[in-house]
């Protein structure tokens, strides 16, 4: 079946190519400044990105591996989770959900729990973003591979996830999507935009309402409300001001997943080891304003201000350890309040000029971040539970105050990047970032502080052998101050990383691009899950990840689109005081691959019908840094079909995990392993104008 579907689509595409001339899409004019890189992407292949250089740059001219997942891929796959969007990208894997609270990812073998929205990182003082990111207002998802500290400051060495939001448009349009499926899944998603060109004002409103009963009967339902308004004012052709905000309210069961027994996880995927009262709620909002001004033909000025604030509360049954009998799981009750706020002020400028045959682009900027987090943690006793025959109804014992903690981070930064292009063949890119940070923590009355300076450099080059073939190579470093405390109350030293990368980018045919990249990354002062004290971290030594990646995106034949990836990773501990050298990193597969393709009939009686199918495969993975257990690899097959029942309405049917494969999606520790969902059927109706 895996091979039959692509073959069938290939044959169908070849017939369509012979039967009908190529369809030429109308040109789309993006309103606004020339710097803008957030216009809609047509199809599966993006041609430009703003992540790698903070400017509107053609991907063919970017000397670094960058993968863009466009909106069209998300819609064809019926994707509503960021996890499902990123499984299309090479060497990116889910890294757990923090007890069903947030997203975490492994990029090139290294864990990250943060991401950027429109180029601005989320609160760096918080350990993670409390709440799952809704995709209703996203235009595309960009993944910048390797360290991105020069332009984004705090960032993990594996890479940066940048979520590019939909911006207001002057042309009126809108959509309403109603989705329903198995396990009580219901989602209503909307998006509407329009403006008055004579006033220079356009607005957009996106959002969703989601409810999911889940396939685990004891766990409580998940509900999420998300809304994202934005307004753009363009007083003239050289100036644009965009104001936006988001707000979400999420509730759901607190759930650490399954527990490893012996050398693997063998219990049923629908087992739940919490209680009916175990839940988590998070509420968060942000407000941002971005101003762009084309001061002269060669100078662009930008200013961005972002405020965010959020709160989360969990009242949960937490797993602690497995008893000697191999089936009794000890637990404790937790009552935790978590609050965070941050402000990010960024100003940068880009100058473009020519000196003889050389074209120059210089970007310089300054940034100030003030971020806070406060935590109050109560814990108490809770009865154990049997893994093989769980019985519910336990009530927590007396809760005692365990931790009161406040973290404050102030960071002032300056960065400079210069790009030189010669004859559209050779591109040289170099830069550095200077960070001065001061971090203060008060934990149970004990005060600690850390601070210092850091310089993160970057250098890369691209040479175009032919118009459709380019080689690139680069070197970069990363720097991440570590927030929080260990179980003993000790602080953490900043984490650093260094990467070497080389690759080739080729246009296989017009509209179809493949990128092959080789890399080697070293990471020092790494935080890892405390194997003894659940919910805490420990700081380990040096880790290394090296490998090769392949990403392919675009149109193979008229109507036949492909988005595929593959990766080989060797990610291990190099030196450590806690774990033996040579241990495989947690959750990192040696091999992984994805292949998604779709075919849309462009004429005939089936005109508008879109058939899609894909395979996602992952090899076996280690469950912890001790390598005390492993989880098996898996192959998952997804299908989708959509058809326009009216010029303004389209129905879609999607099947995830067609073969009902049973697998662990993200191992984190012996008491935290997240199972993949069973076969799920979703149906949706989309109205648009």
C-alpha positions as CSV (number, residue, x, y, z in Angstrom):
1,X,0.0,0.0,0.0
2,X,2.9,2.3,0.8
3,X,4.3,2.0,-2.7
4,X,0.9,1.6,-4.5
5,X,-0.4,5.1,-3.6
6,X,2.6,7.1,-5.0
7,X,2.6,4.9,-8.1
8,X,-1.1,5.4,-8.7
9,X,-0.7,9.2,-8.3
10,X,2.2,9.2,-10.6
11,X,0.3,7.4,-13.3
12,X,-2.7,9.6,-12.8
13,X,-0.5,12.7,-13.0
14,X,1.1,11.5,-16.2
15,X,-2.3,11.0,-17.8
16,X,-3.4,14.4,-16.8
17,X,-0.2,16.0,-18.2
18,X,-0.9,14.4,-21.6
19,X,-4.6,15.3,-21.6
20,X,-4.5,18.9,-20.6
21,X,-2.1,21.8,-21.0
22,X,-0.3,23.2,-18.0
23,X,-2.4,25.5,-15.9
24,X,-0.7,28.9,-15.3
25,X,-1.6,30.4,-11.9
26,X,-2.4,34.0,-11.8
27,X,0.2,36.3,-10.4
28,X,-0.3,37.4,-6.8
29,X,0.7,40.8,-5.7
30,X,1.6,41.2,-2.1
31,X,0.5,44.5,-0.8
32,X,3.0,46.5,1.3
33,X,6.7,46.8,1.6
34,X,9.2,45.0,-0.5
35,X,10.8,43.6,2.7
36,X,7.7,41.5,3.4
37,X,8.2,37.7,3.4
38,X,4.8,36.7,4.9
39,X,2.7,36.6,1.8
40,X,0.8,33.4,1.0
41,X,2.8,30.5,-0.4
42,X,1.2,28.7,-3.4
43,X,1.4,25.0,-3.2
44,X,3.9,22.9,-1.2
45,X,7.1,24.7,-2.2
46,X,8.1,28.0,-0.5
47,X,10.5,30.2,-2.4
48,X,11.3,32.8,0.4
49,X,11.7,32.8,4.1
50,X,12.4,35.5,6.8
51,X,13.8,33.2,9.4
52,X,17.4,32.7,8.3
53,X,18.3,36.3,7.8
54,X,15.4,38.3,9.4
55,X,14.8,39.8,5.9
56,X,12.8,38.6,2.9
57,X,15.4,36.2,1.3
58,X,15.0,33.6,-1.4
59,X,15.6,30.2,0.0
60,X,17.8,29.5,-3.0
61,X,20.2,32.2,-1.7
62,X,20.2,31.1,2.0
63,X,23.4,29.4,3.0
64,X,21.7,27.2,5.6
65,X,19.2,24.4,5.8
66,X,15.7,25.9,6.2
67,X,12.4,24.0,5.8
68,X,9.1,25.7,5.3
69,X,5.8,23.9,5.8
70,X,3.2,26.0,3.9
71,X,-0.5,26.4,4.8
72,X,-1.5,24.2,1.8
73,X,0.3,21.2,3.4
74,X,-1.5,21.8,6.7
75,X,-4.9,21.9,5.0
76,X,-4.3,18.9,2.8
77,X,-3.3,16.8,5.8
78,X,-6.1,18.2,8.0
79,X,-3.4,19.3,10.5
80,X,-4.5,21.2,13.7
81,X,-1.6,20.3,16.0
82,X,1.9,21.7,15.7
83,X,3.2,18.2,16.3
84,X,1.6,17.0,13.1
85,X,2.9,19.9,11.1
86,X,6.5,19.3,12.2
87,X,6.5,15.6,11.5
88,X,6.9,16.6,7.9
89,X,10.4,18.1,8.6
90,X,13.6,16.0,8.6
91,X,15.2,15.3,12.0
92,X,12.3,16.9,13.9
93,X,10.5,14.7,16.4
94,X,7.9,15.2,19.2
95,X,9.6,15.4,22.5
96,X,6.7,15.0,24.9
97,X,4.0,17.3,26.2
98,X,5.0,18.0,29.8
99,X,2.0,16.1,31.1
100,X,-0.4,17.1,28.3
101,X,0.3,20.9,28.8
102,X,2.6,22.0,25.9
103,X,4.7,21.0,22.9
104,X,8.4,19.9,23.1
105,X,10.5,18.9,20.1
106,X,13.8,17.2,19.3
107,X,15.5,19.0,16.4
108,X,18.6,17.4,15.1
109,X,18.7,15.3,18.3
110,X,18.4,18.1,20.8
111,X,15.4,19.0,22.9
112,X,13.7,22.4,22.6
113,X,10.6,23.7,24.4
114,X,10.4,27.1,22.9
115,X,9.7,28.7,19.6
116,X,9.4,32.1,17.9
117,X,6.3,33.8,16.5
118,X,6.9,36.2,13.7
119,X,10.6,36.2,14.6
120,X,10.2,36.9,18.4
121,X,11.0,34.2,20.9
122,X,8.5,33.4,23.6
123,X,9.1,34.0,27.3
124,X,12.7,32.8,28.0
125,X,12.2,32.8,31.8
126,X,9.5,30.1,31.6
127,X,10.6,26.5,31.2
128,X,8.1,26.1,28.4
129,X,5.0,27.7,26.9
130,X,2.0,26.6,28.9
131,X,-0.6,25.6,26.3
132,X,-0.7,24.0,22.9
133,X,-0.2,26.3,20.0
134,X,-3.3,26.7,17.8
135,X,-2.7,26.8,14.0
136,X,-5.8,28.7,12.9
137,X,-3.9,32.0,12.4
138,X,-0.7,30.5,10.9
139,X,0.4,31.1,7.3
140,X,3.3,28.7,7.5
141,X,5.8,27.0,9.9
142,X,9.5,27.6,9.3
143,X,12.3,25.5,10.8
144,X,15.8,27.0,10.7
145,X,18.2,24.2,11.3
146,X,21.1,24.6,13.7
147,X,22.0,27.5,16.1
148,X,20.1,30.7,15.5
149,X,21.5,32.8,18.4
150,X,23.0,35.5,16.2
151,X,19.6,36.8,15.2
152,X,17.3,35.4,17.8
153,X,19.4,35.3,20.9
154,X,18.3,32.5,23.2
155,X,17.9,29.4,21.2
156,X,18.7,25.7,21.3
157,X,21.5,24.4,19.1
158,X,19.4,21.9,17.1
159,X,17.3,24.7,15.4
160,X,14.6,27.2,15.7
161,X,10.9,26.9,15.0
162,X,9.4,30.1,13.7
163,X,5.6,30.4,13.3
164,X,4.6,32.9,10.7
165,X,1.1,34.3,11.3
166,X,-1.5,35.4,8.7
167,X,-1.5,39.1,8.2
168,X,-4.5,41.4,7.4
169,X,-5.2,41.7,3.7
170,X,-7.2,44.5,1.9
171,X,-9.0,42.0,-0.3
172,X,-12.0,40.6,1.6
173,X,-11.9,36.9,2.2
174,X,-12.9,34.4,4.9
175,X,-13.5,30.8,5.8
176,X,-15.3,28.7,8.3
177,X,-14.3,25.1,8.9
178,X,-16.5,22.6,10.9
179,X,-14.7,19.4,11.8
180,X,-15.9,16.3,13.7
181,X,-14.4,12.9,14.3
182,X,-14.0,9.9,16.6
183,X,-13.5,10.1,20.3
184,X,-15.8,13.1,20.6
185,X,-13.6,15.4,18.6
186,X,-15.2,18.7,17.5
187,X,-13.5,21.8,16.1
188,X,-14.8,25.0,14.7
189,X,-12.2,27.2,13.0
190,X,-12.7,30.6,11.4
191,X,-10.7,33.3,9.6
192,X,-11.9,36.5,8.0
193,X,-10.0,39.5,6.6
194,X,-10.6,42.7,4.7
195,X,-9.9,46.4,4.6
196,X,-10.5,49.8,3.3
197,X,-7.7,50.7,0.8
198,X,-8.6,54.4,0.9
199,X,-7.9,54.6,4.7
200,X,-4.9,52.2,4.5
201,X,-6.5,50.0,7.3
202,X,-7.1,46.3,7.0
203,X,-8.1,43.8,9.7
204,X,-8.1,40.1,10.3
205,X,-9.8,37.8,12.9
206,X,-8.8,34.1,13.3
207,X,-9.7,31.6,16.0
208,X,-11.1,28.2,16.9
209,X,-13.1,26.3,19.4
210,X,-11.9,22.7,20.1
211,X,-13.2,19.9,22.2
212,X,-11.7,16.4,22.4
213,X,-12.9,13.6,24.6
214,X,-9.8,11.5,23.8
215,X,-9.5,7.8,23.5
216,X,-8.6,7.3,27.2
217,X,-12.0,6.9,29.0
218,X,-11.0,8.0,32.5
219,X,-9.1,11.1,31.4
220,X,-11.2,14.3,31.3
221,X,-12.0,16.1,28.1
222,X,-9.7,18.7,26.6
223,X,-11.2,22.0,25.6
224,X,-9.5,25.0,24.0
225,X,-10.6,28.5,23.0
226,X,-8.3,30.5,20.8
227,X,-8.7,34.0,19.2
228,X,-6.3,36.1,17.3
229,X,-7.3,39.6,16.0
230,X,-4.9,41.9,14.1
231,X,-5.0,45.2,12.3
232,X,-2.6,46.8,9.8
233,X,-2.4,50.5,9.0
234,X,-0.5,51.4,5.9
235,X,-0.5,55.3,5.7
236,X,1.8,55.2,2.6
237,X,3.8,52.8,0.4
238,X,6.8,53.1,2.7
239,X,5.3,52.6,6.1
240,X,3.2,49.7,7.7
241,X,2.1,49.3,11.3
242,X,0.7,45.9,12.4
243,X,-1.0,45.4,15.8
244,X,-1.9,41.9,16.8
245,X,-3.0,39.9,19.9
246,X,-3.8,36.3,20.8
247,X,-5.7,34.8,23.7
248,X,-6.3,31.1,24.6
249,X,-7.9,29.2,27.4
250,X,-7.1,25.5,27.6
251,X,-8.2,22.8,30.0
252,X,-7.4,19.1,29.9
253,X,-6.3,16.0,31.9
254,X,-2.8,16.1,33.3
255,X,-1.2,13.0,31.8
256,X,2.4,11.8,31.9
257,X,1.6,8.9,29.6
258,X,2.7,5.3,30.0
259,X,5.3,3.6,32.2
260,X,8.2,1.4,31.1
261,X,8.4,-2.1,32.6
262,X,11.8,-3.7,32.3
263,X,13.3,-3.0,28.9
264,X,10.3,-1.5,27.2
265,X,6.7,-0.1,27.3
266,X,4.3,-3.0,27.0
267,X,1.1,-1.8,28.7
268,X,-2.0,-0.8,26.8
269,X,-1.9,2.6,25.1
270,X,-5.2,3.6,26.6
271,X,-4.2,3.0,30.2
272,X,-4.3,6.1,32.4
273,X,-2.4,6.4,35.7
274,X,-3.9,9.6,37.0
275,X,-7.3,10.2,38.6
276,X,-10.6,11.8,37.4
277,X,-9.7,15.0,39.2
278,X,-6.2,15.2,37.7
279,X,-6.3,18.2,35.4
280,X,-4.5,21.3,34.1
281,X,-5.7,24.7,33.0
282,X,-3.7,27.4,31.2
283,X,-4.7,30.9,30.2
284,X,-2.4,33.2,28.2
285,X,-2.5,36.4,26.1
286,X,0.0,38.4,24.2
287,X,0.0,41.8,22.5
288,X,2.4,42.9,19.8
289,X,3.0,45.9,17.6
290,X,5.4,45.9,14.6
291,X,6.4,48.9,12.6
292,X,8.2,48.8,9.3
293,X,9.4,51.8,7.4
294,X,11.3,52.1,4.1
295,X,13.3,55.2,5.0
296,X,15.1,55.3,1.7
297,X,15.5,53.0,-1.3
298,X,18.4,51.3,0.4
299,X,17.4,51.5,4.1
300,X,14.6,49.6,5.9
301,X,13.8,50.2,9.6
302,X,11.8,47.8,11.8
303,X,10.6,48.0,15.4
304,X,8.8,45.2,17.3
305,X,7.3,45.2,20.8
306,X,5.7,42.2,22.4
307,X,4.1,41.7,25.7
308,X,2.8,38.4,27.0
309,X,1.3,37.1,30.3
310,X,-0.1,33.8,31.3
311,X,-1.1,31.6,34.2
312,X,-1.4,27.9,34.6
313,X,-2.7,25.7,37.4
314,X,-2.5,21.9,37.7
315,X,-4.0,19.7,40.3
316,X,-2.6,16.3,39.4
317,X,-1.6,12.8,40.2
318,X,2.1,12.4,39.3
319,X,3.9,9.2,38.7
320,X,7.0,8.7,40.9
321,X,8.6,5.2,40.4
322,X,7.8,1.6,39.6
323,X,8.0,-0.8,42.6
324,X,10.1,-3.9,42.6
325,X,7.2,-6.1,41.5
326,X,7.2,-4.4,38.1
327,X,3.6,-3.3,38.2
328,X,2.9,-1.1,41.2
329,X,3.4,2.6,40.4
330,X,3.9,4.9,43.3
331,X,2.4,8.4,42.9
332,X,2.1,11.8,44.6
333,X,-0.4,14.6,44.4
334,X,0.6,18.0,43.1
335,X,-1.0,21.4,43.3
336,X,0.9,23.9,41.2
337,X,0.4,27.6,40.2
338,X,2.6,29.0,37.5
339,X,2.6,32.6,36.3
340,X,4.7,34.3,33.7
341,X,5.1,37.7,32.0
342,X,7.6,39.1,29.6
343,X,8.3,42.1,27.4
344,X,10.5,42.0,24.3
345,X,11.7,45.3,22.6
346,X,13.5,44.9,19.3
347,X,14.8,47.4,16.8
348,X,16.8,46.5,13.7
349,X,17.7,48.0,10.3
350,X,18.7,46.6,7.0
351,X,20.8,48.5,4.5
352,X,21.4,47.4,0.9
353,X,24.1,48.8,-1.3
354,X,26.5,48.0,-4.1
355,X,30.3,48.3,-4.4
356,X,31.4,47.4,-7.9
357,X,30.3,43.8,-8.7
358,X,29.4,43.1,-5.0
359,X,25.9,43.5,-3.6
360,X,25.7,44.0,0.2
361,X,23.0,43.6,2.8
362,X,23.7,44.6,6.4
363,X,21.3,44.0,9.2
364,X,22.0,45.4,12.7
365,X,19.8,45.6,15.7
366,X,19.4,45.8,19.5
367,X,17.0,43.9,21.7
368,X,16.0,44.1,25.4
369,X,14.1,41.3,27.2
370,X,12.6,41.4,30.6
371,X,11.0,38.1,31.6
372,X,9.5,36.8,34.9
373,X,8.1,33.5,36.2
374,X,6.6,32.7,39.6
375,X,5.8,29.2,40.9
376,X,4.1,27.8,44.0
377,X,4.2,24.1,44.4
378,X,2.3,21.9,46.9
379,X,2.7,18.2,47.1
380,X,1.2,15.3,49.2
381,X,0.8,11.6,49.4
382,X,-1.3,9.6,47.0
383,X,-2.1,5.9,46.8
384,X,-0.2,3.7,44.3
385,X,-1.9,2.3,41.2
386,X,-1.6,-1.1,39.5
387,X,-0.3,-0.7,35.9
388,X,-2.0,-3.9,34.7
389,X,-5.3,-3.4,36.5
390,X,-5.7,0.3,37.4
391,X,-8.3,1.1,40.0
392,X,-9.3,4.8,40.4
393,X,-10.8,6.8,43.2
394,X,-7.8,7.7,45.4
395,X,-7.8,11.0,47.2
396,X,-4.7,13.0,47.9
397,X,-3.4,13.3,51.4
398,X,-2.5,16.5,53.1
399,X,-0.7,18.9,50.7
400,X,2.3,20.7,52.0
401,X,4.1,23.7,50.4
402,X,7.2,22.3,48.7
403,X,8.5,25.2,46.6
404,X,8.0,28.9,46.2
405,X,10.1,30.3,43.4
406,X,10.5,33.5,41.5
407,X,12.8,33.8,38.4
408,X,13.6,37.1,36.7
409,X,15.7,37.4,33.6
410,X,17.0,40.7,32.0
411,X,18.9,40.5,28.7
412,X,20.3,43.3,26.6
413,X,21.7,42.3,23.2
414,X,23.1,43.7,20.0
415,X,23.7,41.9,16.7
416,X,25.3,42.5,13.3
417,X,25.0,40.5,10.2
418,X,26.5,41.2,6.8
419,X,25.8,39.4,3.5
420,X,27.8,39.8,0.3
421,X,26.6,38.5,-3.1
422,X,28.9,38.3,-6.1
423,X,27.4,37.9,-9.6
424,X,24.5,35.9,-8.1
425,X,26.9,33.0,-7.8
426,X,28.8,33.4,-4.5
427,X,27.1,34.5,-1.3
428,X,29.0,35.1,1.9
429,X,27.2,35.6,5.3
430,X,28.7,36.4,8.6
431,X,27.7,38.0,11.9
432,X,27.7,37.9,15.6
433,X,25.5,38.7,18.6
434,X,26.5,40.1,22.0
435,X,24.4,39.3,25.0
436,X,24.5,40.6,28.5
437,X,22.2,38.8,30.9
438,X,21.4,39.0,34.5
439,X,19.3,36.2,36.1
440,X,17.9,36.2,39.6
441,X,16.1,33.4,41.5
442,X,14.5,33.2,44.9
443,X,13.6,29.7,45.9
444,X,12.1,29.0,49.3
445,X,13.7,32.2,50.5
446,X,17.2,31.4,49.2
447,X,18.5,33.9,46.7
448,X,20.8,33.1,43.8
449,X,22.0,35.1,40.8
450,X,23.9,34.5,37.6
451,X,25.0,36.8,34.9
452,X,27.6,37.5,32.3
453,X,28.4,38.3,28.7
454,X,28.4,36.1,25.6
455,X,29.4,36.5,22.0
456,X,27.7,34.1,19.5
457,X,29.3,34.2,16.0
458,X,28.2,32.8,12.7
459,X,29.8,32.4,9.2
460,X,28.4,30.7,6.1
461,X,28.8,30.6,2.4
462,X,26.8,29.5,-0.7
463,X,28.1,28.9,-4.2
464,X,25.8,28.4,-7.2
465,X,27.4,25.9,-9.6
466,X,24.4,26.2,-11.9
467,X,21.1,28.1,-11.8
468,X,19.5,25.0,-10.3
469,X,22.3,23.7,-8.1
470,X,24.0,25.3,-5.1
471,X,26.5,24.2,-2.4
472,X,26.5,25.7,1.1
473,X,28.4,25.4,4.3
474,X,28.4,27.2,7.6
475,X,29.6,27.4,11.3
476,X,27.7,28.9,14.2
477,X,27.4,28.9,18.0
478,X,24.5,29.1,20.4
479,X,24.0,30.4,23.9
480,X,21.1,29.7,26.3
481,X,20.8,30.9,30.0
482,X,19.1,28.2,32.0
483,X,16.2,29.1,34.3
484,X,15.0,27.1,37.2
485,X,16.6,25.0,39.9
486,X,17.5,21.4,40.5
487,X,15.8,19.2,43.1
488,X,18.5,20.3,45.5
489,X,17.9,24.0,44.8
490,X,21.0,24.6,42.8
491,X,21.0,26.9,39.7
492,X,22.2,25.9,36.3
493,X,25.1,27.3,34.2
494,X,24.3,28.6,30.7
495,X,24.2,26.1,27.9
496,X,26.4,26.5,24.8
497,X,26.5,24.8,21.4
498,X,28.5,24.7,18.2
499,X,27.6,23.5,14.7
500,X,29.3,22.7,11.5
501,X,27.0,22.2,8.4
502,X,27.4,21.6,4.7
503,X,24.8,20.8,2.1
504,X,23.5,21.0,-1.4
505,X,20.3,22.5,-2.7
506,X,19.0,21.5,-6.2
507,X,15.9,22.3,-8.2
508,X,15.1,18.9,-9.5
509,X,12.7,20.5,-12.0
510,X,10.9,23.8,-12.0
511,X,8.7,23.9,-8.9
512,X,10.4,20.9,-7.1
513,X,13.4,21.5,-4.8
514,X,15.5,19.1,-2.8
515,X,17.9,20.0,0.1
516,X,20.6,17.6,1.4
517,X,22.5,18.7,4.5
518,X,25.3,17.2,6.7
519,X,25.9,18.5,10.2
520,X,27.8,18.0,13.4
521,X,26.7,19.7,16.7
522,X,28.2,19.7,20.1
523,X,26.2,20.9,23.1
524,X,27.5,21.6,26.6
525,X,25.8,22.1,30.0
526,X,22.7,20.3,28.9
527,X,19.5,20.0,31.0
528,X,18.0,16.6,31.2
529,X,15.0,15.1,33.0
530,X,16.0,14.1,36.6
531,X,15.7,10.3,36.6
532,X,15.0,10.2,40.3
533,X,12.9,13.3,41.0
534,X,10.1,13.5,38.4
535,X,9.3,17.1,37.3
536,X,12.8,18.3,38.0
537,X,15.9,18.7,35.8
538,X,19.6,18.0,36.2
539,X,22.5,19.5,34.3
540,X,24.7,17.0,32.4
541,X,27.9,17.4,30.4
542,X,28.6,17.3,26.7
543,X,26.4,15.8,24.0
544,X,27.0,15.4,20.2
545,X,24.7,14.9,17.3
546,X,25.7,14.4,13.7
547,X,23.8,13.3,10.7
548,X,22.4,13.8,7.3
549,X,19.0,15.1,6.2
550,X,17.0,15.3,3.0
551,X,13.9,17.5,2.4
552,X,12.0,17.5,-0.9
553,X,9.0,19.8,-1.6
554,X,7.1,20.9,-4.7
555,X,5.2,19.8,-7.7
556,X,6.4,16.6,-9.5
557,X,3.8,16.8,-12.3
558,X,0.9,19.2,-12.9
559,X,-1.5,18.5,-10.0
560,X,0.9,16.1,-8.2
561,X,2.5,17.7,-5.1
562,X,5.1,16.1,-2.8
563,X,6.4,17.0,0.6
564,X,9.0,14.4,1.9
565,X,11.9,14.1,4.3
566,X,14.5,11.6,5.6
567,X,17.2,11.8,8.3
568,X,20.0,9.7,9.8
569,X,21.1,10.8,13.3
570,X,23.9,9.7,15.6
571,X,23.2,11.5,18.8
572,X,25.1,10.5,21.9
573,X,26.6,11.6,25.3
574,X,30.2,12.5,24.9
575,X,31.3,13.3,28.4
576,X,29.2,13.4,31.6
577,X,29.4,13.1,35.4
578,X,26.0,11.3,35.5
579,X,25.7,9.2,32.4
580,X,28.2,7.0,30.6
581,X,29.8,8.2,27.4
582,X,28.3,6.7,24.2
583,X,24.8,6.6,25.6
584,X,22.1,7.4,23.0
585,X,20.1,10.6,23.6
586,X,16.6,10.2,24.8
587,X,13.9,9.8,22.1
588,X,16.2,10.3,19.1
589,X,15.7,7.7,16.3
590,X,18.7,6.6,14.2
591,X,16.4,6.7,11.1
592,X,13.3,8.7,10.3
593,X,11.4,9.6,7.2
594,X,8.1,11.0,5.9
595,X,6.5,11.0,2.5
596,X,3.3,13.0,1.8
597,X,1.8,13.5,-1.7
598,X,-1.5,14.7,-3.1
599,X,-3.0,14.8,-6.5
600,X,-5.7,17.3,-7.5
601,X,-7.8,16.7,-10.7
602,X,-7.7,19.9,-12.7
603,X,-10.3,19.1,-15.3
604,X,-12.9,16.4,-16.3
605,X,-15.7,15.1,-14.2
606,X,-13.5,14.8,-11.1
607,X,-12.2,18.4,-11.3
608,X,-11.3,19.7,-7.9
609,X,-11.0,16.3,-6.2
610,X,-7.9,16.1,-4.1
611,X,-6.5,12.8,-3.0
612,X,-3.6,12.6,-0.5
613,X,-1.7,10.0,1.3
614,X,1.5,9.7,3.3
615,X,3.8,7.5,5.3
616,X,5.7,8.5,8.5
617,X,8.4,6.1,9.7
618,X,10.6,6.2,12.8
619,X,13.2,3.6,14.0
620,X,13.6,2.4,17.6
621,X,14.6,5.0,20.3
622,X,16.2,5.0,23.7
623,X,13.8,5.9,26.5
624,X,16.2,7.7,28.8
625,X,19.9,8.8,29.0
626,X,20.7,5.7,31.0
627,X,19.5,3.7,28.0
628,X,17.7,1.4,30.5
629,X,14.8,0.8,28.0
630,X,13.9,1.3,24.4
631,X,10.7,1.9,22.5
632,X,10.1,0.3,19.1
633,X,10.0,2.0,15.8
634,X,6.8,2.4,13.8
635,X,5.3,3.2,10.4
636,X,2.1,5.3,10.3
637,X,-0.1,5.8,7.2
638,X,-2.4,8.7,6.8
639,X,-4.9,9.4,4.0
640,X,-7.1,12.3,3.0
641,X,-9.6,13.3,0.3
642,X,-11.4,16.5,-0.4
643,X,-14.0,17.6,-3.0
644,X,-15.7,21.0,-3.8
645,X,-19.4,20.4,-3.4
646,X,-20.0,24.1,-4.2
647,X,-17.8,26.9,-5.5
648,X,-17.6,28.2,-1.9
649,X,-17.7,24.9,0.0
650,X,-15.4,21.8,0.2
651,X,-15.8,18.6,2.2
652,X,-12.8,16.6,3.4
653,X,-12.3,13.2,4.9
654,X,-9.0,12.3,6.7
655,X,-7.8,9.1,8.2
656,X,-4.9,9.1,10.6
657,X,-3.0,6.0,11.5
658,X,-4.9,3.9,8.9
659,X,-3.5,0.5,10.1
660,X,-4.1,1.4,13.8
661,X,-0.4,1.0,14.6
662,X,0.5,0.9,18.3
663,X,3.6,2.9,19.1
664,X,5.2,5.3,21.5
665,X,5.5,8.7,19.9
666,X,7.7,10.4,22.5
667,X,9.7,8.6,25.3
668,X,10.9,11.0,28.0
669,X,11.7,8.9,31.0
670,X,10.7,5.6,32.6
671,X,7.5,7.1,34.0
672,X,6.7,9.4,31.0
673,X,6.1,7.9,27.6
674,X,3.5,9.3,25.2
675,X,1.6,6.9,23.0
676,X,0.5,7.6,19.5
677,X,-3.2,7.9,18.9
678,X,-5.2,5.0,17.4
679,X,-6.8,5.1,14.0
680,X,-8.9,8.3,13.8
681,X,-11.4,9.4,11.2
682,X,-12.1,13.1,10.8
683,X,-14.7,14.8,8.5
684,X,-14.8,18.5,7.8
685,X,-16.9,21.0,5.8
686,X,-15.2,24.3,4.8
687,X,-17.0,27.4,3.7
688,X,-15.0,30.2,2.0
689,X,-15.5,33.4,0.1
